[in-house]
């Protein structure tokens, strides 16, 4: 397990987002000190991350320490996420929410050689989240393990996770599935991605196996398909943003729409997707669809929330920054270029997608914030 300490300076976030009820614990108060790590991301199949020691204050015994609000409600009652306390280290880096990313990161993306560092850097410098990354070995899902986290992100849960070589899917026991079910019902937030590999005829799709097993107590399952292929959809200018097909938006090659009335689809016009899995559900709320296939849905289960999105390109750095080794930046500034002002960073709302997904999944933790001028709250 690799720890990624995704934190920000609490004062800057609070001032930017006008959340005066949240207070930071000051460092050096004699509280328990834990070792976090500043994650620079995993770009390859192994998902290795560079780490450094970060001292953080804690008032509890779990990995990330107790996190949450310190004030009371207007009538003196505890706040909605009482028991969560924002904690800060001596440098002013604050955390408020614990996330576990389970499974390997994607290994494709623009130029077929991208990483996920932009997502990790964004959280690391602008959010109040702390993430533990289980990308090499499958963790055992028990009540004790899950109790350390507010949000679980399900990624590519396979043994190898290399280009053109998934390896075998991870297997979870019935006890692990039941533990996850209880955790969600008691308020946990679950985010599931898919579409990591395999779009050729005759290939076996492995990235849905473990995910569907863990989603078996929900109304959500990923289908074994590979939709949103730019080649099949005639996307002449998809090279402008690295090859992904625009899911939503008003470009001529766009597919589908985002529901502006749902917590996941709100303020999203388009994100990039490539060979996405469609989602099968009957009662879950649809956030993105092309009218026949659903690509993003969410569901409330007990006190918890579940989000599913059929692709992984929202994790790639080239989709966040609009830059990649095979993309010439001059084509975005040349008015005669078909890619003029059409980089991924200009076309897609990736940060809004992640803000919406984490905010909805962690609905019981009101102190979760991200400081980003591109985000509409």
C-alpha positions as YAML, in Angstrom:
chain: A
units: angstrom
residues:
- id: 1
  name: UNK
  ca: [0.00, 0.00, 0.00]
- id: 2
  name: UNK
  ca: [1.31, 3.43, -0.98]
- id: 3
  name: UNK
  ca: [0.13, 6.43, 1.00]
- id: 4
  name: UNK
  ca: [-0.65, 9.57, -0.97]
- id: 5
  name: UNK
  ca: [-1.14, 12.54, 1.36]
- id: 6
  name: UNK
  ca: [-3.48, 14.83, -0.58]
- id: 7
  name: UNK
  ca: [-3.70, 18.01, 1.47]
- id: 8
  name: UNK
  ca: [-3.82, 21.78, 1.22]
- id: 9
  name: UNK
  ca: [-3.40, 24.80, 3.41]
- id: 10
  name: UNK
  ca: [-6.66, 24.95, 5.32]
- id: 11
  name: UNK
  ca: [-6.78, 28.71, 5.68]
- id: 12
  name: UNK
  ca: [-6.59, 29.26, 1.93]
- id: 13
  name: UNK
  ca: [-9.40, 26.82, 1.27]
- id: 14
  name: UNK
  ca: [-11.66, 28.26, 3.91]
- id: 15
  name: UNK
  ca: [-11.13, 31.82, 2.73]
- id: 16
  name: UNK
  ca: [-11.75, 30.85, -0.87]
- id: 17
  name: UNK
  ca: [-14.88, 28.82, -0.21]
- id: 18
  name: UNK
  ca: [-16.42, 30.83, 2.65]
- id: 19
  name: UNK
  ca: [-16.70, 27.99, 5.13]
- id: 20
  name: UNK
  ca: [-16.16, 29.75, 8.46]
- id: 21
  name: UNK
  ca: [-17.51, 26.88, 10.57]
- id: 22
  name: UNK
  ca: [-14.50, 24.70, 9.76]
- id: 23
  name: UNK
  ca: [-11.50, 25.05, 12.03]
- id: 24
  name: UNK
  ca: [-7.98, 23.66, 11.65]
- id: 25
  name: UNK
  ca: [-6.26, 22.03, 14.53]
- id: 26
  name: UNK
  ca: [-2.85, 23.61, 14.89]
- id: 27
  name: UNK
  ca: [0.24, 21.46, 14.60]
- id: 28
  name: UNK
  ca: [2.30, 20.60, 17.62]
- id: 29
  name: UNK
  ca: [-0.56, 20.17, 20.09]
- id: 30
  name: UNK
  ca: [0.76, 16.91, 21.44]
- id: 31
  name: UNK
  ca: [-1.59, 14.83, 19.32]
- id: 32
  name: UNK
  ca: [-0.50, 11.58, 17.72]
- id: 33
  name: UNK
  ca: [1.85, 12.03, 14.79]
- id: 34
  name: UNK
  ca: [1.39, 9.86, 11.71]
- id: 35
  name: UNK
  ca: [3.49, 9.42, 8.61]
- id: 36
  name: UNK
  ca: [1.85, 10.45, 5.36]
- id: 37
  name: UNK
  ca: [3.38, 10.68, 1.92]
- id: 38
  name: UNK
  ca: [3.28, 13.22, -0.83]
- id: 39
  name: UNK
  ca: [2.29, 11.17, -3.88]
- id: 40
  name: UNK
  ca: [3.50, 12.15, -7.32]
- id: 41
  name: UNK
  ca: [1.38, 9.50, -8.95]
- id: 42
  name: UNK
  ca: [1.74, 6.21, -10.71]
- id: 43
  name: UNK
  ca: [2.15, 6.27, -14.43]
- id: 44
  name: UNK
  ca: [3.11, 2.71, -15.22]
- id: 45
  name: UNK
  ca: [1.68, -0.71, -14.69]
- id: 46
  name: UNK
  ca: [3.25, -1.06, -11.27]
- id: 47
  name: UNK
  ca: [1.93, 2.29, -10.09]
- id: 48
  name: UNK
  ca: [4.96, 3.20, -8.06]
- id: 49
  name: UNK
  ca: [4.85, 6.55, -6.27]
- id: 50
  name: UNK
  ca: [7.55, 8.75, -4.84]
- id: 51
  name: UNK
  ca: [6.99, 9.47, -1.16]
- id: 52
  name: UNK
  ca: [8.23, 11.73, 1.58]
- id: 53
  name: UNK
  ca: [7.40, 11.87, 5.26]
- id: 54
  name: UNK
  ca: [4.69, 14.27, 6.33]
- id: 55
  name: UNK
  ca: [3.84, 14.86, 9.97]
- id: 56
  name: UNK
  ca: [0.15, 15.25, 10.71]
- id: 57
  name: UNK
  ca: [-1.76, 15.80, 13.92]
- id: 58
  name: UNK
  ca: [-4.33, 13.22, 14.92]
- id: 59
  name: UNK
  ca: [-6.74, 12.65, 17.73]
- id: 60
  name: UNK
  ca: [-7.61, 9.05, 16.85]
- id: 61
  name: UNK
  ca: [-6.05, 5.68, 16.22]
- id: 62
  name: UNK
  ca: [-6.91, 5.14, 12.55]
- id: 63
  name: UNK
  ca: [-4.40, 5.69, 9.74]
- id: 64
  name: UNK
  ca: [-5.42, 9.22, 8.85]
- id: 65
  name: UNK
  ca: [-6.48, 10.43, 12.27]
- id: 66
  name: UNK
  ca: [-9.91, 11.83, 13.17]
- id: 67
  name: UNK
  ca: [-11.23, 14.24, 10.57]
- id: 68
  name: UNK
  ca: [-14.15, 16.67, 10.43]
- id: 69
  name: UNK
  ca: [-15.89, 19.77, 11.76]
- id: 70
  name: UNK
  ca: [-15.19, 21.31, 15.14]
- id: 71
  name: UNK
  ca: [-18.19, 23.62, 15.51]
- id: 72
  name: UNK
  ca: [-21.83, 23.06, 16.37]
- id: 73
  name: UNK
  ca: [-24.95, 23.65, 14.32]
- id: 74
  name: UNK
  ca: [-27.17, 26.73, 14.59]
- id: 75
  name: UNK
  ca: [-29.12, 25.19, 17.46]
- id: 76
  name: UNK
  ca: [-26.10, 23.91, 19.29]
- id: 77
  name: UNK
  ca: [-26.47, 20.41, 17.83]
- id: 78
  name: UNK
  ca: [-23.48, 18.55, 16.38]
- id: 79
  name: UNK
  ca: [-22.78, 19.27, 12.70]
- id: 80
  name: UNK
  ca: [-23.79, 16.69, 10.06]
- id: 81
  name: UNK
  ca: [-20.30, 15.18, 10.01]
- id: 82
  name: UNK
  ca: [-19.60, 15.34, 13.72]
- id: 83
  name: UNK
  ca: [-16.66, 13.10, 14.55]
- id: 84
  name: UNK
  ca: [-14.70, 14.36, 11.54]
- id: 85
  name: UNK
  ca: [-12.16, 16.99, 12.42]
- id: 86
  name: UNK
  ca: [-9.91, 18.86, 10.04]
- id: 87
  name: UNK
  ca: [-6.33, 18.38, 11.20]
- id: 88
  name: UNK
  ca: [-3.24, 20.31, 10.14]
- id: 89
  name: UNK
  ca: [0.48, 19.75, 10.38]
- id: 90
  name: UNK
  ca: [3.07, 22.35, 11.40]
- id: 91
  name: UNK
  ca: [3.34, 23.59, 7.81]
- id: 92
  name: UNK
  ca: [-0.39, 24.31, 7.62]
- id: 93
  name: UNK
  ca: [-1.28, 21.31, 5.42]
- id: 94
  name: UNK
  ca: [-4.76, 20.18, 6.40]
- id: 95
  name: UNK
  ca: [-6.75, 17.03, 5.81]
- id: 96
  name: UNK
  ca: [-10.41, 16.36, 6.36]
- id: 97
  name: UNK
  ca: [-11.34, 13.18, 4.50]
- id: 98
  name: UNK
  ca: [-9.76, 9.75, 3.99]
- id: 99
  name: UNK
  ca: [-9.96, 8.04, 0.58]
- id: 100
  name: UNK
  ca: [-8.72, 4.59, -0.46]
- id: 101
  name: UNK
  ca: [-7.90, 4.05, -4.14]
- id: 102
  name: UNK
  ca: [-8.08, 0.29, -4.76]
- id: 103
  name: UNK
  ca: [-6.66, -1.14, -7.97]
- id: 104
  name: UNK
  ca: [-4.06, -0.14, -10.54]
- id: 105
  name: UNK
  ca: [-4.15, 3.16, -12.41]
- id: 106
  name: UNK
  ca: [-4.64, 3.25, -16.18]
- id: 107
  name: UNK
  ca: [-1.60, 2.86, -18.46]
- id: 108
  name: UNK
  ca: [-2.87, 4.31, -21.75]
- id: 109
  name: UNK
  ca: [-4.19, 7.84, -22.30]
- id: 110
  name: UNK
  ca: [-2.94, 10.41, -24.85]
- id: 111
  name: UNK
  ca: [0.04, 9.10, -26.85]
- id: 112
  name: UNK
  ca: [-0.60, 5.67, -25.25]
- id: 113
  name: UNK
  ca: [1.95, 6.65, -22.62]
- id: 114
  name: UNK
  ca: [0.22, 8.90, -20.11]
- id: 115
  name: UNK
  ca: [0.11, 8.89, -16.30]
- id: 116
  name: UNK
  ca: [-2.38, 9.91, -13.62]
- id: 117
  name: UNK
  ca: [-0.14, 12.43, -11.85]
- id: 118
  name: UNK
  ca: [-2.32, 15.45, -12.69]
- id: 119
  name: UNK
  ca: [-5.26, 14.04, -10.74]
- id: 120
  name: UNK
  ca: [-3.02, 13.18, -7.82]
- id: 121
  name: UNK
  ca: [-1.21, 16.53, -7.88]
- id: 122
  name: UNK
  ca: [-4.54, 18.38, -8.05]
- id: 123
  name: UNK
  ca: [-5.80, 16.65, -4.93]
- id: 124
  name: UNK
  ca: [-2.41, 16.90, -3.29]
- id: 125
  name: UNK
  ca: [-2.19, 20.68, -3.58]
- id: 126
  name: UNK
  ca: [-5.81, 21.85, -3.64]
- id: 127
  name: UNK
  ca: [-8.00, 19.54, -1.57]
- id: 128
  name: UNK
  ca: [-8.50, 18.49, 2.02]
- id: 129
  name: UNK
  ca: [-8.29, 14.78, 1.16]
- id: 130
  name: UNK
  ca: [-5.76, 12.16, 2.18]
- id: 131
  name: UNK
  ca: [-5.53, 9.06, -0.03]
- id: 132
  name: UNK
  ca: [-4.09, 5.60, 0.55]
- id: 133
  name: UNK
  ca: [-3.27, 3.91, -2.75]
- id: 134
  name: UNK
  ca: [-3.63, 0.10, -2.88]
- id: 135
  name: UNK
  ca: [-2.42, -0.43, -6.43]
- id: 136
  name: UNK
  ca: [-0.11, -3.45, -6.21]
- id: 137
  name: UNK
  ca: [-1.74, -5.92, -3.84]
- id: 138
  name: UNK
  ca: [-5.38, -6.50, -3.12]
- id: 139
  name: UNK
  ca: [-6.38, -5.36, 0.38]
- id: 140
  name: UNK
  ca: [-8.76, -7.46, 2.46]
- id: 141
  name: UNK
  ca: [-12.03, -5.59, 2.91]
- id: 142
  name: UNK
  ca: [-13.03, -5.89, 6.54]
- id: 143
  name: UNK
  ca: [-15.09, -3.63, 8.78]
- id: 144
  name: UNK
  ca: [-11.85, -2.48, 10.42]
- id: 145
  name: UNK
  ca: [-10.18, -1.65, 7.10]
- id: 146
  name: UNK
  ca: [-13.18, 0.20, 5.71]
- id: 147
  name: UNK
  ca: [-13.74, 2.16, 8.94]
- id: 148
  name: UNK
  ca: [-10.57, 4.15, 8.16]
- id: 149
  name: UNK
  ca: [-12.10, 5.65, 5.01]
- id: 150
  name: UNK
  ca: [-14.88, 7.95, 3.91]
- id: 151
  name: UNK
  ca: [-14.62, 7.18, 0.18]
- id: 152
  name: UNK
  ca: [-13.43, 4.09, -1.71]
- id: 153
  name: UNK
  ca: [-12.34, 4.54, -5.35]
- id: 154
  name: UNK
  ca: [-12.42, 1.28, -7.35]
- id: 155
  name: UNK
  ca: [-9.96, 1.23, -10.24]
- id: 156
  name: UNK
  ca: [-8.31, -1.54, -12.32]
- id: 157
  name: UNK
  ca: [-8.42, -4.50, -9.94]
- id: 158
  name: UNK
  ca: [-6.18, -7.01, -11.74]
- id: 159
  name: UNK
  ca: [-2.93, -8.82, -10.94]
- id: 160
  name: UNK
  ca: [-0.68, -7.32, -13.67]
- id: 161
  name: UNK
  ca: [-2.20, -4.12, -15.06]
- id: 162
  name: UNK
  ca: [0.18, -3.72, -18.01]
- id: 163
  name: UNK
  ca: [-0.62, -2.65, -21.54]
- id: 164
  name: UNK
  ca: [-2.28, -5.60, -23.30]
- id: 165
  name: UNK
  ca: [-1.84, -7.76, -20.20]
- id: 166
  name: UNK
  ca: [-4.38, -7.40, -17.40]
- id: 167
  name: UNK
  ca: [-3.51, -10.54, -15.56]
- id: 168
  name: UNK
  ca: [-6.25, -12.23, -13.60]
- id: 169
  name: UNK
  ca: [-9.00, -10.18, -11.92]
- id: 170
  name: UNK
  ca: [-8.82, -9.83, -8.17]
- id: 171
  name: UNK
  ca: [-11.33, -11.97, -6.29]
- id: 172
  name: UNK
  ca: [-13.25, -10.83, -3.23]
- id: 173
  name: UNK
  ca: [-14.93, -13.18, -0.77]
- id: 174
  name: UNK
  ca: [-18.62, -12.96, 0.17]
- id: 175
  name: UNK
  ca: [-17.53, -11.64, 3.57]
- id: 176
  name: UNK
  ca: [-15.63, -8.80, 1.89]
- id: 177
  name: UNK
  ca: [-18.63, -7.90, -0.27]
- id: 178
  name: UNK
  ca: [-20.87, -7.91, 2.81]
- id: 179
  name: UNK
  ca: [-18.41, -5.73, 4.70]
- id: 180
  name: UNK
  ca: [-18.44, -3.21, 1.85]
- id: 181
  name: UNK
  ca: [-22.25, -3.35, 1.74]
- id: 182
  name: UNK
  ca: [-22.49, -2.60, 5.46]
- id: 183
  name: UNK
  ca: [-19.94, 0.21, 5.16]
- id: 184
  name: UNK
  ca: [-21.90, 1.88, 2.34]
- id: 185
  name: UNK
  ca: [-25.21, 1.48, 4.17]
- id: 186
  name: UNK
  ca: [-23.66, 3.17, 7.18]
- id: 187
  name: UNK
  ca: [-22.59, 6.21, 5.17]
- id: 188
  name: UNK
  ca: [-19.56, 5.22, 3.08]
- id: 189
  name: UNK
  ca: [-19.06, 6.60, -0.42]
- id: 190
  name: UNK
  ca: [-18.10, 4.35, -3.34]
- id: 191
  name: UNK
  ca: [-16.79, 5.52, -6.74]
- id: 192
  name: UNK
  ca: [-16.23, 2.89, -9.46]
- id: 193
  name: UNK
  ca: [-14.42, 3.38, -12.79]
- id: 194
  name: UNK
  ca: [-14.02, 0.99, -15.73]
- id: 195
  name: UNK
  ca: [-12.81, 0.81, -19.35]
- id: 196
  name: UNK
  ca: [-9.11, 0.36, -18.61]
- id: 197
  name: UNK
  ca: [-8.28, -1.98, -21.47]
- id: 198
  name: UNK
  ca: [-9.54, -4.31, -24.19]
- id: 199
  name: UNK
  ca: [-11.55, -3.10, -27.16]
- id: 200
  name: UNK
  ca: [-10.63, -5.63, -29.84]
- id: 201
  name: UNK
  ca: [-12.78, -8.50, -31.02]
- id: 202
  name: UNK
  ca: [-12.23, -11.69, -29.09]
- id: 203
  name: UNK
  ca: [-10.44, -10.07, -26.15]
- id: 204
  name: UNK
  ca: [-11.56, -10.79, -22.61]
- id: 205
  name: UNK
  ca: [-12.66, -7.81, -20.55]
- id: 206
  name: UNK
  ca: [-11.17, -8.14, -17.08]
- id: 207
  name: UNK
  ca: [-11.71, -4.70, -15.58]
- id: 208
  name: UNK
  ca: [-15.40, -5.27, -14.82]
- id: 209
  name: UNK
  ca: [-15.04, -8.61, -12.99]
- id: 210
  name: UNK
  ca: [-13.96, -7.52, -9.52]
- id: 211
  name: UNK
  ca: [-15.86, -4.23, -9.79]
- id: 212
  name: UNK
  ca: [-19.16, -5.93, -10.58]
- id: 213
  name: UNK
  ca: [-18.53, -8.36, -7.75]
- id: 214
  name: UNK
  ca: [-18.16, -5.49, -5.29]
- id: 215
  name: UNK
  ca: [-21.18, -3.68, -6.77]
- id: 216
  name: UNK
  ca: [-23.39, -6.78, -6.48]
- id: 217
  name: UNK
  ca: [-25.40, -5.29, -3.60]
- id: 218
  name: UNK
  ca: [-26.26, -2.21, -5.68]
- id: 219
  name: UNK
  ca: [-28.46, -1.65, -8.74]
- id: 220
  name: UNK
  ca: [-25.32, -0.99, -10.80]
- id: 221
  name: UNK
  ca: [-23.30, -3.31, -13.06]
- id: 222
  name: UNK
  ca: [-20.81, -2.59, -15.86]
- id: 223
  name: UNK
  ca: [-21.50, -4.23, -19.23]
- id: 224
  name: UNK
  ca: [-18.78, -6.13, -21.12]
- id: 225
  name: UNK
  ca: [-18.65, -3.76, -24.07]
- id: 226
  name: UNK
  ca: [-16.38, -1.09, -25.52]
- id: 227
  name: UNK
  ca: [-18.38, 1.91, -26.68]
- id: 228
  name: UNK
  ca: [-17.23, 5.49, -27.41]
- id: 229
  name: UNK
  ca: [-14.53, 4.43, -29.87]
- id: 230
  name: UNK
  ca: [-13.35, 7.56, -31.76]
- id: 231
  name: UNK
  ca: [-12.50, 5.45, -34.82]
- id: 232
  name: UNK
  ca: [-16.01, 4.01, -35.03]
- id: 233
  name: UNK
  ca: [-17.65, 7.35, -34.26]
- id: 234
  name: UNK
  ca: [-15.84, 9.27, -37.01]
- id: 235
  name: UNK
  ca: [-14.06, 11.71, -34.70]
- id: 236
  name: UNK
  ca: [-11.87, 13.60, -37.16]
- id: 237
  name: UNK
  ca: [-10.45, 16.11, -34.64]
- id: 238
  name: UNK
  ca: [-10.16, 13.91, -31.56]
- id: 239
  name: UNK
  ca: [-6.38, 14.12, -31.98]
- id: 240
  name: UNK
  ca: [-6.69, 17.68, -30.64]
- id: 241
  name: UNK
  ca: [-7.19, 16.37, -27.10]
- id: 242
  name: UNK
  ca: [-5.23, 13.15, -27.33]
- id: 243
  name: UNK
  ca: [-7.69, 10.76, -28.93]
- id: 244
  name: UNK
  ca: [-10.62, 10.53, -26.53]
- id: 245
  name: UNK
  ca: [-14.19, 11.01, -27.68]
- id: 246
  name: UNK
  ca: [-16.05, 13.95, -26.08]
- id: 247
  name: UNK
  ca: [-18.79, 12.57, -23.84]
- id: 248
  name: UNK
  ca: [-21.26, 15.44, -23.84]
- id: 249
  name: UNK
  ca: [-20.78, 18.96, -25.11]
- id: 250
  name: UNK
  ca: [-21.52, 20.74, -28.38]
- id: 251
  name: UNK
  ca: [-18.60, 19.65, -30.57]
- id: 252
  name: UNK
  ca: [-19.71, 17.96, -33.84]
- id: 253
  name: UNK
  ca: [-18.20, 14.68, -32.68]
- id: 254
  name: UNK
  ca: [-19.71, 14.72, -29.17]
- id: 255
  name: UNK
  ca: [-21.74, 11.77, -27.91]
- id: 256
  name: UNK
  ca: [-24.45, 11.96, -25.27]
- id: 257
  name: UNK
  ca: [-25.21, 14.55, -22.61]
- id: 258
  name: UNK
  ca: [-24.73, 15.19, -18.89]
- id: 259
  name: UNK
  ca: [-27.79, 15.67, -16.71]
- id: 260
  name: UNK
  ca: [-27.50, 19.15, -15.20]
- id: 261
  name: UNK
  ca: [-30.05, 18.28, -12.51]
- id: 262
  name: UNK
  ca: [-28.01, 15.54, -10.82]
- id: 263
  name: UNK
  ca: [-25.16, 15.91, -8.30]
- id: 264
  name: UNK
  ca: [-22.70, 14.16, -10.62]
- id: 265
  name: UNK
  ca: [-23.72, 15.78, -13.91]
- id: 266
  name: UNK
  ca: [-24.17, 19.33, -12.64]
- id: 267
  name: UNK
  ca: [-21.95, 21.92, -14.38]
- id: 268
  name: UNK
  ca: [-20.33, 19.31, -16.64]
- id: 269
  name: UNK
  ca: [-20.62, 19.81, -20.38]
- id: 270
  name: UNK
  ca: [-18.03, 17.30, -21.60]
- id: 271
  name: UNK
  ca: [-15.30, 14.90, -20.48]
- id: 272
  name: UNK
  ca: [-13.07, 12.71, -22.61]
- id: 273
  name: UNK
  ca: [-13.76, 8.97, -22.83]
- id: 274
  name: UNK
  ca: [-12.26, 6.14, -24.85]
- id: 275
  name: UNK
  ca: [-13.79, 2.65, -25.19]
- id: 276
  name: UNK
  ca: [-16.08, 3.22, -22.21]
- id: 277
  name: UNK
  ca: [-18.22, 0.50, -20.65]
- id: 278
  name: UNK
  ca: [-21.94, 1.10, -20.56]
- id: 279
  name: UNK
  ca: [-23.75, 0.65, -17.26]
- id: 280
  name: UNK
  ca: [-26.74, -1.57, -16.55]
- id: 281
  name: UNK
  ca: [-29.18, -0.34, -13.91]
- id: 282
  name: UNK
  ca: [-32.92, -0.06, -13.34]
- id: 283
  name: UNK
  ca: [-33.38, 2.37, -10.45]
- id: 284
  name: UNK
  ca: [-30.06, 4.27, -10.23]
- id: 285
  name: UNK
  ca: [-30.18, 7.90, -11.36]
- id: 286
  name: UNK
  ca: [-28.58, 8.46, -14.76]
- id: 287
  name: UNK
  ca: [-26.00, 11.25, -14.96]
- id: 288
  name: UNK
  ca: [-24.73, 10.76, -18.53]
- id: 289
  name: UNK
  ca: [-26.30, 8.91, -21.44]
- id: 290
  name: UNK
  ca: [-26.50, 8.85, -25.23]
- id: 291
  name: UNK
  ca: [-30.18, 7.87, -25.05]
- id: 292
  name: UNK
  ca: [-29.51, 4.15, -25.33]
- id: 293
  name: UNK
  ca: [-26.42, 3.57, -23.19]
- id: 294
  name: UNK
  ca: [-25.72, 4.96, -19.74]
- id: 295
  name: UNK
  ca: [-22.14, 5.97, -18.96]
- id: 296
  name: UNK
  ca: [-22.50, 7.57, -15.51]
- id: 297
  name: UNK
  ca: [-25.02, 6.80, -12.77]
- id: 298
  name: UNK
  ca: [-25.35, 7.27, -9.03]
- id: 299
  name: UNK
  ca: [-27.38, 5.61, -6.32]
- id: 300
  name: UNK
  ca: [-28.18, 6.21, -2.67]
- id: 301
  name: UNK
  ca: [-27.93, 3.07, -0.54]
- id: 302
  name: UNK
  ca: [-28.88, 3.41, 3.10]
- id: 303
  name: UNK
  ca: [-26.86, 6.36, 4.37]
- id: 304
  name: UNK
  ca: [-24.21, 5.96, 1.68]
- id: 305
  name: UNK
  ca: [-23.72, 6.97, -1.94]
- id: 306
  name: UNK
  ca: [-22.42, 5.03, -4.96]
- id: 307
  name: UNK
  ca: [-21.08, 6.57, -8.20]
- id: 308
  name: UNK
  ca: [-20.19, 4.61, -11.36]
- id: 309
  name: UNK
  ca: [-18.48, 5.94, -14.49]
- id: 310
  name: UNK
  ca: [-17.69, 3.68, -17.43]
- id: 311
  name: UNK
  ca: [-14.24, 4.99, -18.33]
- id: 312
  name: UNK
  ca: [-10.82, 5.83, -16.86]
- id: 313
  name: UNK
  ca: [-9.67, 8.70, -19.12]
- id: 314
  name: UNK
  ca: [-10.79, 11.19, -16.46]
- id: 315
  name: UNK
  ca: [-7.68, 10.07, -14.53]
- id: 316
  name: UNK
  ca: [-5.08, 10.84, -17.23]
- id: 317
  name: UNK
  ca: [-2.80, 13.87, -17.01]
- id: 318
  name: UNK
  ca: [-3.18, 14.69, -20.71]
- id: 319
  name: UNK
  ca: [-6.92, 15.16, -20.20]
- id: 320
  name: UNK
  ca: [-6.35, 17.54, -17.29]
- id: 321
  name: UNK
  ca: [-3.51, 19.63, -18.68]
- id: 322
  name: UNK
  ca: [-4.16, 19.42, -22.40]
- id: 323
  name: UNK
  ca: [-0.52, 18.50, -22.94]
- id: 324
  name: UNK
  ca: [1.13, 15.26, -24.00]
- id: 325
  name: UNK
  ca: [4.35, 14.22, -25.72]
- id: 326
  name: UNK
  ca: [2.68, 13.65, -29.08]
- id: 327
  name: UNK
  ca: [0.67, 16.90, -29.10]
- id: 328
  name: UNK
  ca: [2.09, 20.09, -30.62]
- id: 329
  name: UNK
  ca: [1.06, 23.04, -28.43]
- id: 330
  name: UNK
  ca: [1.19, 25.41, -31.41]
- id: 331
  name: UNK
  ca: [-1.95, 23.86, -32.86]
- id: 332
  name: UNK
  ca: [-3.95, 25.37, -29.98]
- id: 333
  name: UNK
  ca: [-2.74, 28.91, -30.67]
- id: 334
  name: UNK
  ca: [-2.89, 28.89, -34.48]
- id: 335
  name: UNK
  ca: [-6.28, 30.28, -35.63]
- id: 336
  name: UNK
  ca: [-5.92, 28.29, -38.86]
- id: 337
  name: UNK
  ca: [-5.61, 24.99, -37.03]
- id: 338
  name: UNK
  ca: [-8.69, 22.76, -36.52]
- id: 339
  name: UNK
  ca: [-7.42, 22.36, -32.95]
- id: 340
  name: UNK
  ca: [-7.35, 26.11, -32.24]
- id: 341
  name: UNK
  ca: [-8.38, 26.60, -28.57]
- id: 342
  name: UNK
  ca: [-9.46, 22.98, -28.42]
- id: 343
  name: UNK
  ca: [-7.00, 21.31, -26.06]
- id: 344
  name: UNK
  ca: [-8.37, 18.85, -23.54]
- id: 345
  name: UNK
  ca: [-8.03, 21.46, -20.80]
- id: 346
  name: UNK
  ca: [-10.20, 23.85, -22.82]
- id: 347
  name: UNK
  ca: [-12.81, 21.31, -23.95]
- id: 348
  name: UNK
  ca: [-13.34, 19.12, -20.88]
- id: 349
  name: UNK
  ca: [-14.42, 19.75, -17.28]
- id: 350
  name: UNK
  ca: [-12.33, 17.05, -15.61]
- id: 351
  name: UNK
  ca: [-11.84, 18.83, -12.29]
- id: 352
  name: UNK
  ca: [-15.58, 19.50, -12.07]
- id: 353
  name: UNK
  ca: [-16.24, 15.79, -12.63]
- id: 354
  name: UNK
  ca: [-14.00, 14.78, -9.74]
- id: 355
  name: UNK
  ca: [-15.28, 17.50, -7.46]
- id: 356
  name: UNK
  ca: [-18.85, 16.37, -8.12]
- id: 357
  name: UNK
  ca: [-18.05, 12.68, -7.69]
- id: 358
  name: UNK
  ca: [-16.11, 13.02, -4.44]
- id: 359
  name: UNK
  ca: [-18.47, 15.61, -2.98]
- id: 360
  name: UNK
  ca: [-21.48, 13.38, -3.64]
- id: 361
  name: UNK
  ca: [-19.80, 10.18, -2.47]
- id: 362
  name: UNK
  ca: [-18.56, 11.89, 0.72]
- id: 363
  name: UNK
  ca: [-21.83, 13.69, 1.34]
- id: 364
  name: UNK
  ca: [-21.64, 13.16, 5.10]
- id: 365
  name: UNK
  ca: [-18.30, 15.00, 5.29]
- id: 366
  name: UNK
  ca: [-19.05, 18.67, 4.79]
- id: 367
  name: UNK
  ca: [-15.49, 19.79, 5.47]
- id: 368
  name: UNK
  ca: [-14.23, 18.28, 2.19]
- id: 369
  name: UNK
  ca: [-13.20, 21.17, -0.04]
- id: 370
  name: UNK
  ca: [-11.13, 21.81, -3.16]
- id: 371
  name: UNK
  ca: [-9.69, 25.19, -4.06]
- id: 372
  name: UNK
  ca: [-9.92, 25.45, -7.86]
- id: 373
  name: UNK
  ca: [-11.24, 28.47, -9.82]
- id: 374
  name: UNK
  ca: [-12.50, 26.13, -12.56]
- id: 375
  name: UNK
  ca: [-14.97, 24.46, -10.19]
- id: 376
  name: UNK
  ca: [-18.54, 25.66, -9.78]
- id: 377
  name: UNK
  ca: [-19.83, 24.77, -6.31]
...
